[in-house]
Amino acid sequence: MTDTLVSSCCRTPGKALWTLALVGIIAGCATPRAPAPVAAKPAPAPVAVAPVPDAPMAIAPPAVVVPTYVSQAGTPRDYRRDAATHLYERLRERIYPGKMPPLLHAVGVLQVDIDQQGAVTDVRWMRAPQHVPAVMAEIERTVRAAAPYPAPVRMGTVTYTDTWLWHKTGRFQLDTLSEGQL
């Protein structure tokens, strides 16, 4: 119908403008269609967003255990001397001076695993002084606290064994660097 109105009115320019205006008004008054119902969506879970660093160098490198020095030992037996020297330097005040007395409070044989950075990865008793569990715990704690050990650069990782000679005062010697016994 609007096509016939427009075509019949286009012969007269004034009528055509009025007709178009009237069609626009009528079209604007039409009732709009109701929108289709929308299913309710659950609210999205909150997302934690880390701040973006300003510079590419803002990312911290991973923590690396830095040994105080490296060991050039080629065998676990050679490394044992480096490890014993390291323990003696770290624990000077706890080393028993001179020859050990004939009767010791405890004697224990301990294996220690060292990784390529000198960190202790494991300790195992080969001969545990089980009659003094407090001494066993103290030796294990002391070995772990003395890390980092010399990095075994030629071997990568190493398992070394040493004998702990423990005096009742809490001082000790390692068999590798022992001054002997009376």
N, C-alpha and C positions, 0 to 999 in steps of 0.2 A: 504494500500500500504506500509506503513512503517513496518507493521508486516511481510510482505513477504520479504522486504529488509533486515530486521534485522535477520529473520530466515535463509535466504540464505547466509548472511555474517557471521553468527555465526560459520560456519564451519571453517573459517579462522580467528584466533584471531586478527590479525593486521587489517584486513578489518572491523571487527566488531567495533573496537574502532573508526575508521575513519567514519564509517557509523553513529554511534551514535552521533559523534561530528557534522556531517553534518545535521542530523535531528534536533539537538538542535539549530543550527544556523538558519535553515529554520524556525523553530517554533518561534524563537525570532524575526524574521523579519516580522512576520504576523501582520496585522493591528489590533489593539485592537478595541473592540466594543465600541461604544459611550455610555457613561453612560445615564441611564434613566433620563428624565427631573425631577427635584425636585421642588415641589411647594414652593414658597417663604413663609416663616413663619414670622409672625410679631415678632419684637424684644420683649423679655420679659420685663415687667415693673420692674423698680428698686425696690429692696427689702431692707428695712431698717433692719439692724441686730444690735441688742444690744450687747455690749461687754459681754463676758462671764466672770463672776467673777473668780478670781484665787482660792479663798478659799470658802468653803461652808458657812462660817459665814459672807460673804460680803453682804448678803441681809439684808437691814435695817428693823427692826420690825416696824409695823404700829404705828403712833403717838397715844399716849394715854393721855387723860387729867387726870392729877393726882390731886385729891383734897387735900387741905391743911390738912384736918382732916375728920373723918367720924362721922356720926350722928347715935346714937343708938336709935333714936326716933322710936316708934312703930305706931304712928298715924300722919296724916298731921298736926294736931293742935300742937303736941309736936315738930314736925320738924320746924314749923313756928318760934319758939324761937331760934333754932339753926341757921336758915337762917338769922333772924334779927340780931343776935349776929355777924354773919359773915359779914353782911353789915356794921354794926357799926364799927367793927375792920378795915375794908377796907377803910371806908369813915369818919374817926374820925373828920377831919376838916370841914366836911359838916353837921354834926349833930347839931341841934339846942340845945344849953345848957339850962337846967332848964325847967320851965313850959312854954308851948306855949301860945302866946297871945290869947285873945278871938276871934279875927277875923283872919282867915287864908286865905292865897292867894288861896290855892287849897286843896281839900281833895279827894283822889281817892282810890278805892279798886281794887287791882290787883291780879290776879291768875297767878302763875308761875309754869311751869312744869319743873321738874328736873329729869335727867336720873340717872342710877346707878353709873356713874362716877362723878356726880355733875355738869354736863353741863346743861345749860338752853336750853330746846327744844322748849318752846313756852311761850308767855305771852298774857293774855287776860284781858281786863278791865271788871269788874263787875259794877263798878260805875266810869265812866271816868269824869275827870274835863275838859269837852269840852270847857269851856269858856277860857281855857289857853292851847291851843294845844302845845305850846313850852314846858310847864311843863310836859305834857303827854309824849312827845318825849324824854325829859331829863330823866324821871323816867325809861322808857323802856331801854334807852341806859345805864343808871346806873346799872340796874338789870343785863343786859347781860354782861357788862364789869366786874362785880364782880365775874364772874365764874372763876374757879370752886367753887361750893358751897360744903358744907359737903356732902359726899356720903351717901345716905340713905340706909345703908347696911341691915337693917332689913326689909325694905319695897321694895327694888329694885328700883322703881321709885316713885315719889311723886308729887302731885299737892297741893301747899299750897297757902293760901290767906292771904294778909296783907293789912292794911290801911295805906296809905301814908298821912302824915300831912305836908303840904308844906307852909313854910313861904315866904313872898315876897322877902327876901334876898337870896333865893335859898337854904337855910338850911332846914332840915327836921327832922322829927322823924317818927318812925314806931309805930303804935298803940301797937304792942306787947311789946315794950320797952319804951313806952312814959312815960314822967314824969308828964303827965297831962296837963291841960289847966287852965289859970287864970280865 
